[in-house]
Amino acid sequence: MRYRPVLKIFSLLVLLAIFAGCSSQPSAVPTISDLPETDSPDPTTAPTEDAFDPEDTWANFSADNFDRPTEITNQWMPLKPGTQYIFEGETEEGGITSKHQVIFTVTDLTKVIDGVLSVVIWDRDFSEGSLVETELAFFAQDNDGNVWRMGEYPEVYENDVLVEAPAWISGLKGAVAGIMMPAKPTLGAASYSQGWGPAVDFTDRAQVDEVGLEVCVALDCFDDVMVTAEFSRSEPDAFQLKYYAAGIGVIQVGWRGDDATRETLELVEIKELTTAELAEAREMALLLEANAYKTSKEVYDQTEPAK
């Protein structure tokens, strides 16, 4: 589940210069026909123990520990196919505040990632009503109840033009799956890797930050809320705060520290999609996957199709 824009201002300027003169018609999934190959070379060496912090750089992943991986019942992150979460809020960056909306849809598709059958999430990110990022993300639950992020394929847009698609998939180009939500998150426990994608500088980690809070959002008020603080190697002093309610998942997103993108979101609606709506979400996710196979030749093109 991604809420932080993955493209920095400098990268946007460079890429937009490259794409000057290209045009794109607005659509649910913009065309990628003119996008150059985005996969970067394999890292020359494996990350060392102190490459990021004194803790483990990546999680201890084993495909043998997943007997029913698509049954994601972790109380802090249940993922039931056909469920859609809608978040609204705002983002402040460079002194400019923009309205922000995230639509997170649990599809009925599955995909084998690094030997593990995973649930396919279709995630869309809007700024002032315009699509700025859409993503396929893959999650699986192990036998101990931990929810793993197996990889993701994001597409980033500027003025309806696709400018970046930094995919990482566990088992490819040095990437390793990470834990999105522990089975028993504990205050005071060490931080944990949420995924390791060195080819695209994906180094997210998280740590339980607070527990037992009472939090009210647009949807409802919740007791016993848990907060995690997420950070990365490139921004070690910038924290994205995610507030979790048992049986629901994320209900609020905030920030702390030296964060260039100050993002606040709250859950405004949970929808159980109709059969027709779920079918439409499935088709849009498959359309995005078709883009992924064209764009990410060295990573996504090495995976089996979602089903």
RAKA-V811418 format. One record per helix or strand. SS is the DSSP state (A for helix, B for strand). FROM is the first residue (numbers start at 1). TO is the last residue. If there is no record, write none. Layout:
<<SS | FROM | TO> <SS | FROM | TO>>
This chain:
<<A | 9 | 18> <A | 63 | 65> <B | 72 | 72> <B | 79 | 79> <B | 83 | 93> <B | 96 | 113> <B | 116 | 127> <B | 130 | 141> <B | 147 | 158> <B | 161 | 164> <B | 168 | 169> <B | 176 | 181> <B | 192 | 193> <B | 195 | 197> <A | 198 | 200> <B | 202 | 202> <B | 205 | 216> <B | 221 | 231> <B | 238 | 245> <B | 249 | 257> <B | 262 | 272> <A | 275 | 295> <A | 300 | 302>>
